[in-house]
Amino acid sequence: MNYKNFKKKIQSIFFVFLILNFIAYLKTIVNYKFIIKKKLKKKIISKKKLINILLKKKNNKRSNICHIIGSGYSVKHSKKKINTKTDFVMGCNLAALIDLKFDLYSVEFGSIDKKYEPKYTVRNIVKYKLQEEHTFIIFKNITSNKLDFGFLSTYNNMVDYILDYSWRCFNITQLRYYIQNYLLKKNKKLFYQYNSTLVLLISIAYELNFKQIVIHGLDFGGRYFFSDKDIIHKNKHLIYKNELNNYKNNNISKKGSYQSHKTLNMKLMFKLISGSLLEKKITLYSATKNSASSKFLKLFNK
């Protein structure tokens, strides 16, 4: 048995899986308390405070439907199903290039060495669009060792930082355990996610007690909605230089498998999340039949 196979076999042991993630969690907390806190000029918002703010927003709308907007092309077909006056709308990163008003928005681009990240475009979206629309904006993934804190300082008071954490899972049993016991279990301290910001937003929607969660633009490959010339033209004041093309070229080959464990691809992850939500009498919908997610998620009709 070679080293690679031996390593996979060890990682598949459930007790080892728990120990590895506990050690990673401790590293995250230490990194935050002794390094990140000193570098960030603005304090992190607590989970309890954020949830209370969002609950007030939800109650003002009196809706039990939460729409989560991704960047897949199918959102151009499903956008018409959203009533921003009554429905709660969440999005992330480049989703705001679509013509919608958001209640909650998550951003994360700010690496010091990733040239393909559209971090200046996203900052422009925050500064010139979301702020004017009174969207509540969070910045996640702050414990990354590649963050450019000089760049983050240009956000000033435009965003609230959150402390989020993701487990590493090496088989289906471990992923199911993580989803049921952490990702979709209410707690007052930590935000949990897994591989995609959409997952973080689903977990927040769950914390807000939404019974219907609708995913838009979850296409698992293919074109982004902002590939269209009309979107680019309408948002040319927000798009920084050639960032969108660099981002698209870097991601175009991704088909939904974000790690070497082929059984733990994105489609399976969303299937497991959907199943866990159904057990709690919450439905995770695909917004349109034009999305690949409609093949395993219930289709939302409105």
Phi and psi in degrees as GROMACS dihedral restraints (atoms count N, CA, C in turn):
[ dihedral_restraints ]
;  ai    aj    ak    al  type     phi  dphi    fc
    3     4     5     6     1   -77.0    20    10
    4     5     6     7     1   171.7    20    10
    6     7     8     9     1   -62.3    20    10
    7     8     9    10     1   -39.6    20    10
    9    10    11    12     1   -62.7    20    10
   10    11    12    13     1   -45.9    20    10
   12    13    14    15     1   -67.9    20    10
   13    14    15    16     1   -36.9    20    10
   15    16    17    18     1   -63.5    20    10
   16    17    18    19     1   -42.4    20    10
   18    19    20    21     1   -61.5    20    10
   19    20    21    22     1   -44.7    20    10
   21    22    23    24     1   -62.2    20    10
   22    23    24    25     1   -38.5    20    10
   24    25    26    27     1   -65.5    20    10
   25    26    27    28     1   -41.3    20    10
   27    28    29    30     1   -65.8    20    10
   28    29    30    31     1   -43.9    20    10
   30    31    32    33     1   -65.2    20    10
   31    32    33    34     1   -26.6    20    10
   33    34    35    36     1   -75.8    20    10
   34    35    36    37     1   -12.8    20    10
   36    37    38    39     1   -71.4    20    10
   37    38    39    40     1   125.4    20    10
   39    40    41    42     1   -60.3    20    10
   40    41    42    43     1   -42.3    20    10
   42    43    44    45     1   -62.9    20    10
   43    44    45    46     1   -41.4    20    10
   45    46    47    48     1   -64.1    20    10
   46    47    48    49     1   -41.6    20    10
   48    49    50    51     1   -55.2    20    10
   49    50    51    52     1   -45.4    20    10
   51    52    53    54     1   -65.8    20    10
   52    53    54    55     1   -43.2    20    10
   54    55    56    57     1   -64.5    20    10
   55    56    57    58     1   -44.8    20    10
   57    58    59    60     1   -60.5    20    10
   58    59    60    61     1   -41.7    20    10
   60    61    62    63     1   -74.2    20    10
   61    62    63    64     1   -30.2    20    10
   63    64    65    66     1   -67.5    20    10
   64    65    66    67     1   -41.5    20    10
   66    67    68    69     1   -63.9    20    10
   67    68    69    70     1   -43.2    20    10
   69    70    71    72     1   -63.4    20    10
   70    71    72    73     1   -37.2    20    10
   72    73    74    75     1   -63.4    20    10
   73    74    75    76     1   -45.1    20    10
   75    76    77    78     1   -61.3    20    10
   76    77    78    79     1   -40.5    20    10
   78    79    80    81     1   -62.2    20    10
   79    80    81    82     1   -40.0    20    10
   81    82    83    84     1   -62.7    20    10
   82    83    84    85     1   -45.4    20    10
   84    85    86    87     1   -65.8    20    10
   85    86    87    88     1   -43.1    20    10
   87    88    89    90     1   -63.2    20    10
   88    89    90    91     1   -44.4    20    10
   90    91    92    93     1   -59.3    20    10
   91    92    93    94     1   -41.3    20    10
   93    94    95    96     1   -67.3    20    10
   94    95    96    97     1   -49.7    20    10
   96    97    98    99     1   -68.4    20    10
   97    98    99   100     1   -35.4    20    10
   99   100   101   102     1  -107.3    20    10
  100   101   102   103     1   -11.5    20    10
  102   103   104   105     1  -124.4    20    10
  103   104   105   106     1   -57.1    20    10
  105   106   107   108     1   -64.0    20    10
  106   107   108   109     1   -44.6    20    10
  108   109   110   111     1   -58.7    20    10
  109   110   111   112     1   -33.3    20    10
  111   112   113   114     1   -75.4    20    10
  112   113   114   115     1   -27.8    20    10
  114   115   116   117     1   -88.3    20    10
  115   116   117   118     1   -29.6    20    10
  117   118   119   120     1   -82.0    20    10
  118   119   120   121     1   129.8    20    10
  120   121   122   123     1   -79.4    20    10
  121   122   123   124     1   -24.0    20    10
  123   124   125   126     1  -109.3    20    10
  124   125   126   127     1   136.7    20    10
  126   127   128   129     1   -69.3    20    10
  127   128   129   130     1   154.6    20    10
  129   130   131   132     1   -75.8    20    10
  130   131   132   133     1   139.2    20    10
  132   133   134   135     1   -79.0    20    10
  133   134   135   136     1   137.4    20    10
  135   136   137   138     1   -72.6    20    10
  136   137   138   139     1   153.9    20    10
  138   139   140   141     1   -63.0    20    10
  139   140   141   142     1   -41.4    20    10
  141   142   143   144     1   -59.2    20    10
  142   143   144   145     1   -44.0    20    10
  144   145   146   147     1   -66.0    20    10
  145   146   147   148     1   -43.3    20    10
  147   148   149   150     1   -63.4    20    10
  148   149   150   151     1   -45.3    20    10
  150   151   152   153     1   -61.4    20    10
  151   152   153   154     1   -40.5    20    10
  153   154   155   156     1   -64.4    20    10
  154   155   156   157     1   -39.3    20    10
  156   157   158   159     1   -63.1    20    10
  157   158   159   160     1   -44.3    20    10
  159   160   161   162     1   -71.0    20    10
  160   161   162   163     1   -32.5    20    10
  162   163   164   165     1   -63.3    20    10
  163   164   165   166     1   -36.8    20    10
  165   166   167   168     1   -65.6    20    10
  166   167   168   169     1   -40.8    20    10
  168   169   170   171     1   -62.0    20    10
  169   170   171   172     1   -43.3    20    10
  171   172   173   174     1   -63.2    20    10
  172   173   174   175     1   -45.9    20    10
  174   175   176   177     1   -63.6    20    10
  175   176   177   178     1   -33.0    20    10
  177   178   179   180     1   -65.6    20    10
  178   179   180   181     1   -31.3    20    10
  180   181   182   183     1   -87.0    20    10
  181   182   183   184     1   -21.7    20    10
  183   184   185   186     1    55.8    20    10
  184   185   186   187     1    40.0    20    10
  186   187   188   189     1  -120.4    20    10
  187   188   189   190     1   149.7    20    10
  189   190   191   192     1  -111.5    20    10
  190   191   192   193     1    19.5    20    10
  192   193   194   195     1  -114.0    20    10
  193   194   195   196     1   128.3    20    10
  195   196   197   198     1  -117.1    20    10
  196   197   198   199     1   123.8    20    10
  198   199   200   201     1  -101.3    20    10
  199   200   201   202     1   131.5    20    10
  201   202   203   204     1  -116.4    20    10
  202   203   204   205     1   122.9    20    10
  204   205   206   207     1  -103.9    20    10
  205   206   207   208     1   121.0    20    10
  207   208   209   210     1  -100.5    20    10
  208   209   210   211     1  -167.1    20    10
  210   211   212   213     1  -108.9    20    10
  211   212   213   214     1     5.0    20    10
  213   214   215   216     1   -67.4    20    10
  214   215   216   217     1   155.3    20    10
  216   217   218   219     1   -62.0    20    10
  217   218   219   220     1   -27.0    20    10
  219   220   221   222     1   -63.7    20    10
  220   221   222   223     1   -16.5    20    10
  222   223   224   225     1   -63.1    20    10
  223   224   225   226     1   -24.3    20    10
  225   226   227   228     1   -67.3    20    10
  226   227   228   229     1   -25.4    20    10
  228   229   230   231     1   -85.7    20    10
  229   230   231   232     1   -31.4    20    10
  231   232   233   234     1   -97.0    20    10
  232   233   234   235     1   -12.5    20    10
  234   235   236   237     1   -53.5    20    10
  235   236   237   238     1   -34.6    20    10
  237   238   239   240     1   -65.5    20    10
  238   239   240   241     1   -15.0    20    10
  240   241   242   243     1   -83.5    20    10
  241   242   243   244     1    -1.7    20    10
  243   244   245   246     1  -101.5    20    10
  244   245   246   247     1   128.0    20    10
  246   247   248   249     1  -108.8    20    10
  247   248   249   250     1    99.4    20    10
  249   250   251   252     1   -68.6    20    10
  250   251   252   253     1   -14.7    20    10
  252   253   254   255     1   -76.3    20    10
  253   254   255   256     1   -30.0    20    10
  255   256   257   258     1  -117.9    20    10
  256   257   258   259     1   -26.5    20    10
  258   259   260   261     1   -92.4    20    10
  259   260   261   262     1   149.8    20    10
  261   262   263   264     1   -87.6    20    10
  262   263   264   265     1   131.4    20    10
  264   265   266   267     1  -124.8    20    10
  265   266   267   268     1   127.7    20    10
  267   268   269   270     1  -119.3    20    10
  268   269   270   271     1   152.2    20    10
  270   271   272   273     1  -156.0    20    10
  271   272   273   274     1   177.3    20    10
  273   274   275   276     1  -150.7    20    10
  274   275   276   277     1   149.7    20    10
  276   277   278   279     1    53.8    20    10
  277   278   279   280     1   -98.0    20    10
  279   280   281   282     1  -102.0    20    10
  280   281   282   283     1     2.3    20    10
  282   283   284   285     1   -60.6    20    10
  283   284   285   286     1   -27.2    20    10
  285   286   287   288     1   -73.1    20    10
  286   287   288   289     1    -1.9    20    10
  288   289   290   291     1   -72.2    20    10
  289   290   291   292     1   -14.5    20    10
  291   292   293   294     1   -81.9    20    10
  292   293   294   295     1   152.1    20    10
  294   295   296   297     1   -82.6    20    10
  295   296   297   298     1    80.3    20    10
  297   298   299   300     1  -140.6    20    10
  298   299   300   301     1   156.1    20    10
  300   301   302   303     1  -101.7    20    10
  301   302   303   304     1   134.8    20    10
  303   304   305   306     1  -110.8    20    10
  304   305   306   307     1   146.2    20    10
  306   307   308   309     1   -90.0    20    10
  307   308   309   310     1   -39.8    20    10
  309   310   311   312     1  -133.2    20    10
  310   311   312   313     1   138.2    20    10
  312   313   314   315     1  -139.9    20    10
  313   314   315   316     1   135.6    20    10
  315   316   317   318     1  -115.5    20    10
  316   317   318   319     1   133.7    20    10
  318   319   320   321     1  -127.1    20    10
  319   320   321   322     1   159.3    20    10
  321   322   323   324     1  -152.1    20    10
  322   323   324   325     1    -6.5    20    10
  324   325   326   327     1   -77.2    20    10
  325   326   327   328     1   121.3    20    10
  327   328   329   330     1  -174.7    20    10
  328   329   330   331     1    27.3    20    10
  330   331   332   333     1   -74.5    20    10
  331   332   333   334     1   153.2    20    10
  333   334   335   336     1   -84.3    20    10
  334   335   336   337     1   -21.4    20    10
  336   337   338   339     1  -128.9    20    10
  337   338   339   340     1     6.8    20    10
  339   340   341   342     1   -98.5    20    10
  340   341   342   343     1    99.3    20    10
  342   343   344   345     1   -69.2    20    10
  343   344   345   346     1   -21.2    20    10
  345   346   347   348     1   -84.2    20    10
  346   347   348   349     1    -8.2    20    10
  348   349   350   351     1   -73.4    20    10
  349   350   351   352     1   128.5    20    10
  351   352   353   354     1   -83.8    20    10
  352   353   354   355     1    56.7    20    10
  354   355   356   357     1   -70.1    20    10
  355   356   357   358     1   -32.6    20    10
  357   358   359   360     1   -74.5    20    10
  358   359   360   361     1   -35.4    20    10
  360   361   362   363     1   -64.3    20    10
  361   362   363   364     1   -44.4    20    10
  363   364   365   366     1   -64.3    20    10
  364   365   366   367     1   -39.5    20    10
  366   367   368   369     1   -63.4    20    10
  367   368   369   370     1   -38.5    20    10
  369   370   371   372     1   -63.8    20    10
  370   371   372   373     1   -39.6    20    10
  372   373   374   375     1   -59.8    20    10
  373   374   375   376     1   -44.2    20    10
  375   376   377   378     1   -64.3    20    10
  376   377   378   379     1   -47.1    20    10
  378   379   380   381     1   -73.1    20    10
  379   380   381   382     1   -42.8    20    10
  381   382   383   384     1  -104.0    20    10
  382   383   384   385     1    -7.9    20    10
  384   385   386   387     1  -123.5    20    10
  385   386   387   388     1   -61.3    20    10
  387   388   389   390     1   -66.5    20    10
  388   389   390   391     1   -40.7    20    10
  390   391   392   393     1   -62.0    20    10
  391   392   393   394     1   -41.7    20    10
  393   394   395   396     1   -65.8    20    10
  394   395   396   397     1   -25.4    20    10
  396   397   398   399     1   -95.2    20    10
  397   398   399   400     1     6.3    20    10
  399   400   401   402     1    60.8    20    10
  400   401   402   403     1    38.2    20    10
  402   403   404   405     1   -77.5    20    10
  403   404   405   406     1   142.8    20    10
  405   406   407   408     1   -86.6    20    10
  406   407   408   409     1   122.7    20    10
  408   409   410   411     1  -116.9    20    10
  409   410   411   412     1   131.2    20    10
  411   412   413   414     1  -118.1    20    10
  412   413   414   415     1   148.8    20    10
  414   415   416   417     1  -115.6    20    10
  415   416   417   418     1   122.5    20    10
  417   418   419   420     1  -108.6    20    10
  418   419   420   421     1   178.0    20    10
  420   421   422   423     1    62.4    20    10
  421   422   423   424     1    38.4    20    10
  423   424   425   426     1   -78.0    20    10
  424   425   426   427     1    -9.9    20    10
  426   427   428   429     1   -91.8    20    10
  427   428   429   430     1     6.6    20    10
  429   430   431   432     1   -63.3    20    10
  430   431   432   433     1   137.2    20    10
  432   433   434   435     1   -80.9    20    10
  433   434   435   436     1     5.2    20    10
  435   436   437   438     1  -110.5    20    10
  436   437   438   439     1     9.3    20    10
  438   439   440   441     1   -70.6    20    10
  439   440   441   442     1   139.4    20    10
  441   442   443   444     1   -94.9    20    10
  442   443   444   445     1    97.3    20    10
  444   445   446   447     1   -69.9    20    10
  445   446   447   448     1   -23.7    20    10
  447   448   449   450     1   -64.0    20    10
  448   449   450   451     1   -42.0    20    10
  450   451   452   453     1   -67.2    20    10
  451   452   453   454     1   -41.7    20    10
  453   454   455   456     1   -59.8    20    10
  454   455   456   457     1   -32.3    20    10
  456   457   458   459     1   -63.8    20    10
  457   458   459   460     1   -21.0    20    10
  459   460   461   462     1   -74.5    20    10
  460   461   462   463     1   -11.8    20    10
  462   463   464   465     1   -75.6    20    10
  463   464   465   466     1   -20.5    20    10
  465   466   467   468     1    49.8    20    10
  466   467   468   469     1  -119.8    20    10
  468   469   470   471     1  -105.2    20    10
  469   470   471   472     1    26.4    20    10
  471   472   473   474     1   -81.1    20    10
  472   473   474   475     1   -22.2    20    10
  474   475   476   477     1  -130.7    20    10
  475   476   477   478     1   161.0    20    10
  477   478   479   480     1  -110.7    20    10
  478   479   480   481     1   131.5    20    10
  480   481   482   483     1   -85.7    20    10
  481   482   483   484     1   142.9    20    10
  483   484   485   486     1  -123.5    20    10
  484   485   486   487     1   153.6    20    10
  486   487   488   489     1   -99.3    20    10
  487   488   489   490     1   107.6    20    10
  489   490   491   492     1  -116.0    20    10
  490   491   492   493     1   157.4    20    10
  492   493   494   495     1  -144.3    20    10
  493   494   495   496     1   141.3    20    10
  495   496   497   498     1  -127.9    20    10
  496   497   498   499     1   133.5    20    10
  498   499   500   501     1   -80.2    20    10
  499   500   501   502     1   158.2    20    10
  501   502   503   504     1  -100.7    20    10
  502   503   504   505     1   127.3    20    10
  504   505   506   507     1  -120.0    20    10
  505   506   507   508     1   140.5    20    10
  507   508   509   510     1  -116.1    20    10
  508   509   510   511     1    -4.5    20    10
  510   511   512   513     1  -156.8    20    10
  511   512   513   514     1   174.8    20    10
  513   514   515   516     1   -64.7    20    10
  514   515   516   517     1   -39.6    20    10
  516   517   518   519     1   -59.1    20    10
  517   518   519   520     1   -43.3    20    10
  519   520   521   522     1   -67.4    20    10
  520   521   522   523     1   -41.6    20    10
  522   523   524   525     1   -64.7    20    10
  523   524   525   526     1   -42.4    20    10
  525   526   527   528     1   -62.1    20    10
  526   527   528   529     1   -41.1    20    10
  528   529   530   531     1   -61.0    20    10
  529   530   531   532     1   -45.1    20    10
  531   532   533   534     1   -63.4    20    10
  532   533   534   535     1   -43.4    20    10
  534   535   536   537     1   -62.7    20    10
  535   536   537   538     1   -47.6    20    10
  537   538   539   540     1   -74.7    20    10
  538   539   540   541     1   -31.8    20    10
  540   541   542   543     1  -104.2    20    10
  541   542   543   544     1   -11.0    20    10
  543   544   545   546     1  -133.9    20    10
  544   545   546   547     1   -58.5    20    10
  546   547   548   549     1   -60.9    20    10
  547   548   549   550     1   -43.2    20    10
  549   550   551   552     1  -113.9    20    10
  550   551   552   553     1    44.2    20    10
  552   553   554   555     1  -131.3    20    10
  553   554   555   556     1   123.1    20    10
  555   556   557   558     1   -66.9    20    10
  556   557   558   559     1   133.6    20    10
  558   559   560   561     1  -146.2    20    10
  559   560   561   562     1   162.6    20    10
  561   562   563   564     1   -97.8    20    10
  562   563   564   565     1    -3.7    20    10
  564   565   566   567     1  -115.5    20    10
  565   566   567   568     1   -54.5    20    10
  567   568   569   570     1  -106.7    20    10
  568   569   570   571     1   144.2    20    10
  570   571   572   573     1   -94.4    20    10
  571   572   573   574     1   130.3    20    10
  573   574   575   576     1  -109.8    20    10
  574   575   576   577     1   148.5    20    10
  576   577   578   579     1  -146.8    20    10
  577   578   579   580     1   179.3    20    10
  579   580   581   582     1  -161.0    20    10
  580   581   582   583     1   106.7    20    10
  582   583   584   585     1    69.9    20    10
  583   584   585   586     1   -31.6    20    10
  585   586   587   588     1  -139.4    20    10
  586   587   588   589     1   140.9    20    10
  588   589   590   591     1   -62.0    20    10
  589   590   591   592     1   -28.4    20    10
  591   592   593   594     1   -58.6    20    10
  592   593   594   595     1   -33.5    20    10
  594   595   596   597     1   -67.9    20    10
  595   596   597   598     1   -41.9    20    10
  597   598   599   600     1   -58.2    20    10
  598   599   600   601     1   -44.1    20    10
  600   601   602   603     1   -67.5    20    10
  601   602   603   604     1   -34.9    20    10
  603   604   605   606     1   -62.2    20    10
  604   605   606   607     1   -43.3    20    10
  606   607   608   609     1   -64.8    20    10
  607   608   609   610     1   -35.3    20    10
  609   610   611   612     1   -69.1    20    10
  610   611   612   613     1   -41.7    20    10
  612   613   614   615     1   -60.3    20    10
  613   614   615   616     1   -37.2    20    10
  615   616   617   618     1   -64.4    20    10
  616   617   618   619     1   -43.6    20    10
  618   619   620   621     1   -62.6    20    10
  619   620   621   622     1   -28.3    20    10
  621   622   623   624     1   -86.3    20    10
  622   623   624   625     1     4.1    20    10
  624   625   626   627     1    68.3    20    10
  625   626   627   628     1    29.4    20    10
  627   628   629   630     1   -72.7    20    10
  628   629   630   631     1   138.3    20    10
  630   631   632   633     1   -95.6    20    10
  631   632   633   634     1   -18.2    20    10
  633   634   635   636     1  -128.0    20    10
  634   635   636   637     1   118.3    20    10
  636   637   638   639     1  -120.0    20    10
  637   638   639   640     1   120.9    20    10
  639   640   641   642     1  -113.2    20    10
  640   641   642   643     1   122.9    20    10
  642   643   644   645     1   -98.5    20    10
  643   644   645   646     1   126.9    20    10
  645   646   647   648     1  -112.3    20    10
  646   647   648   649     1   141.8    20    10
  648   649   650   651     1    71.6    20    10
  649   650   651   652     1    24.8    20    10
  651   652   653   654     1   -95.7    20    10
  652   653   654   655     1    85.5    20    10
  654   655   656   657     1  -109.5    20    10
  655   656   657   658     1   -10.2    20    10
  657   658   659   660     1    56.2    20    10
  658   659   660   661     1    53.2    20    10
  660   661   662   663     1   110.7    20    10
  661   662   663   664     1   173.8    20    10
  663   664   665   666     1    91.8    20    10
  664   665   666   667     1  -163.2    20    10
  666   667   668   669     1   -77.2    20    10
  667   668   669   670     1   151.0    20    10
  669   670   671   672     1   -87.6    20    10
  670   671   672   673     1   152.8    20    10
  672   673   674   675     1   -65.0    20    10
  673   674   675   676     1   -28.0    20    10
  675   676   677   678     1   -83.0    20    10
  676   677   678   679     1    10.8    20    10
  678   679   680   681     1   -76.7    20    10
  679   680   681   682     1   -21.9    20    10
  681   682   683   684     1   -71.3    20    10
  682   683   684   685     1   143.5    20    10
  684   685   686   687     1   -63.0    20    10
  685   686   687   688     1   -33.3    20    10
  687   688   689   690     1   -67.1    20    10
  688   689   690   691     1   -36.6    20    10
  690   691   692   693     1   -68.2    20    10
  691   692   693   694     1   -44.0    20    10
  693   694   695   696     1   -62.7    20    10
  694   695   696   697     1   -44.2    20    10
  696   697   698   699     1   -64.1    20    10
  697   698   699   700     1   -42.3    20    10
  699   700   701   702     1   -67.4    20    10
  700   701   702   703     1   -27.5    20    10
  702   703   704   705     1  -112.7    20    10
  703   704   705   706     1    21.5    20    10
  705   706   707   708     1   -61.8    20    10
  706   707   708   709     1   -24.5    20    10
  708   709   710   711     1   -74.6    20    10
  709   710   711   712     1   -14.4    20    10
  711   712   713   714     1  -101.0    20    10
  712   713   714   715     1   -28.5    20    10
  714   715   716   717     1   -79.6    20    10
  715   716   717   718     1   125.7    20    10
  717   718   719   720     1   -94.2    20    10
  718   719   720   721     1   116.3    20    10
  720   721   722   723     1    46.4    20    10
  721   722   723   724     1  -125.5    20    10
  723   724   725   726     1  -105.3    20    10
  724   725   726   727     1    23.1    20    10
  726   727   728   729     1   -59.8    20    10
  727   728   729   730     1   -43.3    20    10
  729   730   731   732     1   -64.3    20    10
  730   731   732   733     1   -40.8    20    10
  732   733   734   735     1   -65.0    20    10
  733   734   735   736     1   -41.1    20    10
  735   736   737   738     1   -62.8    20    10
  736   737   738   739     1   -41.2    20    10
  738   739   740   741     1   -65.7    20    10
  739   740   741   742     1   -45.7    20    10
  741   742   743   744     1   -63.0    20    10
  742   743   744   745     1   -43.6    20    10
  744   745   746   747     1   -65.5    20    10
  745   746   747   748     1   -30.6    20    10
  747   748   749   750     1   -75.9    20    10
  748   749   750   751     1   -29.8    20    10
  750   751   752   753     1  -105.2    20    10
  751   752   753   754     1    -7.5    20    10
  753   754   755   756     1   -63.2    20    10
  754   755   756   757     1   -25.4    20    10
  756   757   758   759     1   -85.7    20    10
  757   758   759   760     1    -9.0    20    10
  759   760   761   762     1   -75.2    20    10
  760   761   762   763     1   127.0    20    10
  762   763   764   765     1  -114.7    20    10
  763   764   765   766     1    16.8    20    10
  765   766   767   768     1   110.1    20    10
  766   767   768   769     1    -1.5    20    10
  768   769   770   771     1  -109.7    20    10
  769   770   771   772     1   109.7    20    10
  771   772   773   774     1  -104.0    20    10
  772   773   774   775     1     7.6    20    10
  774   775   776   777     1  -152.8    20    10
  775   776   777   778     1   170.9    20    10
  777   778   779   780     1   -71.1    20    10
  778   779   780   781     1   -19.2    20    10
  780   781   782   783     1   -80.3    20    10
  781   782   783   784     1    98.3    20    10
  783   784   785   786     1   -62.2    20    10
  784   785   786   787     1   -26.2    20    10
  786   787   788   789     1   -72.2    20    10
  787   788   789   790     1   -16.1    20    10
  789   790   791   792     1  -104.9    20    10
  790   791   792   793     1    46.1    20    10
  792   793   794   795     1   -80.1    20    10
  793   794   795   796     1   175.4    20    10
  795   796   797   798     1   -64.1    20    10
  796   797   798   799     1   -39.7    20    10
  798   799   800   801     1   -60.7    20    10
  799   800   801   802     1   -46.3    20    10
  801   802   803   804     1   -61.6    20    10
  802   803   804   805     1   -41.2    20    10
  804   805   806   807     1   -58.6    20    10
  805   806   807   808     1   -46.3    20    10
  807   808   809   810     1   -69.2    20    10
  808   809   810   811     1   -30.5    20    10
  810   811   812   813     1   -63.8    20    10
  811   812   813   814     1   -44.9    20    10
  813   814   815   816     1   -65.5    20    10
  814   815   816   817     1   -40.8    20    10
  816   817   818   819     1   -63.0    20    10
  817   818   819   820     1   -43.9    20    10
  819   820   821   822     1   -60.1    20    10
  820   821   822   823     1   -44.0    20    10
  822   823   824   825     1   -62.8    20    10
  823   824   825   826     1   -41.6    20    10
  825   826   827   828     1   -66.2    20    10
  826   827   828   829     1   -37.8    20    10
  828   829   830   831     1   -66.7    20    10
  829   830   831   832     1   -40.4    20    10
  831   832   833   834     1   -60.1    20    10
  832   833   834   835     1   -35.6    20    10
  834   835   836   837     1   -62.8    20    10
  835   836   837   838     1   -24.4    20    10
  837   838   839   840     1   -98.8    20    10
  838   839   840   841     1    12.1    20    10
  840   841   842   843     1    63.5    20    10
  841   842   843   844     1    37.5    20    10
  843   844   845   846     1  -122.0    20    10
  844   845   846   847     1   134.6    20    10
  846   847   848   849     1  -106.8    20    10
  847   848   849   850     1   128.1    20    10
  849   850   851   852     1   -98.8    20    10
  850   851   852   853     1   116.6    20    10
  852   853   854   855     1  -104.5    20    10
  853   854   855   856     1   152.8    20    10
  855   856   857   858     1   -91.5    20    10
  856   857   858   859     1   135.6    20    10
  858   859   860   861     1   -72.7    20    10
  859   860   861   862     1   -26.8    20    10
  861   862   863   864     1  -154.1    20    10
  862   863   864   865     1   154.1    20    10
  864   865   866   867     1   -69.0    20    10
  865   866   867   868     1   -14.1    20    10
  867   868   869   870     1   -76.4    20    10
  868   869   870   871     1    -8.7    20    10
  870   871   872   873     1   -97.3    20    10
  871   872   873   874     1   143.0    20    10
  873   874   875   876     1   -63.1    20    10
  874   875   876   877     1   -23.9    20    10
  876   877   878   879     1   -67.1    20    10
  877   878   879   880     1   -18.4    20    10
  879   880   881   882     1   -69.5    20    10
  880   881   882   883     1   -12.6    20    10
  882   883   884   885     1   -73.9    20    10
  883   884   885   886     1   -19.3    20    10
  885   886   887   888     1  -135.1    20    10
  886   887   888   889     1    -5.0    20    10
  888   889   890   891     1  -110.0    20    10
  889   890   891   892     1   149.5    20    10
  891   892   893   894     1   -63.2    20    10
  892   893   894   895     1   140.2    20    10
  894   895   896   897     1   -81.1    20    10
  895   896   897   898     1   130.7    20    10
  897   898   899   900     1   -84.8    20    10
  898   899   900   901     1   126.9    20    10
  900   901   902   903     1  -121.2    20    10
  901   902   903   904     1   131.0    20    10
